[in-house]
């Protein structure tokens, strides 16, 4: 597929201005750092109460405070951006993830690279293979989240369904379990969970963010949903010999 064909305004593949939706979270702050390291102009979106978490970047980024599923907030934030990095969080029971995704899909510049984050539980084509433990824990988390009205995992599934159905230049990065620590380098990826390479099921959070930012300029990931794992995880090391 020609990654630039039929997508509108942005056709030279250059990234200059990036919006990070969910910039104040742990993953978001790592993405901000990686984007700044590449010389990108950065716009960060986060709830007003979380703006102090971005103090270390205060003189280097533009912050647009507001809920990430607020369409007007997103419209202002993504204006003029060549790339948008989106943390799809399933908080609450008011379609937070799907509202965020839809706002980005509707308001991002034509041809912009859109990179969304989620977990392995998202499947694009139904060919992913999950362990019984994984599926059991997912059912429990989904049920418990609904019970206490704190997490809406099904809405994250809906958000990704909308992304998959769009004709934008999207990538949905599906992450394994995460841990803190020094970078191990760019994670490895496969199209389907269940691949032996992913068996280690562990990625450094800083490297998840690295993959998200790298995806902005990797046209081989356009309209792909890579499942990633740390390059020093057991499965990745076994595959490398």
Buried (B, 14 or more C-beta within 10 A) or exposed (E): EEBBEEBEEBEEBEBEBBBBBBBBBBBBBBBBBBBBEBEBBBBBBBBEEBBEBBEEBEEEBEBBBBBBBBBEBBBBBBBEBBBBBBBBBBBBBEBBBBBBBBBBBEBBBEBBBBBBBBBBBBBBEEEBEBEEEBEEEBEEBBEEBBEEEEBBBBBBBBBBBBBBEBEBBBBBBBBBEBEEEEBBEEBBBBBBBBBEBBBBBBBBBBBBBBBBBBBBBBBEBBBBBBBBBBBBBBBBBEBEE
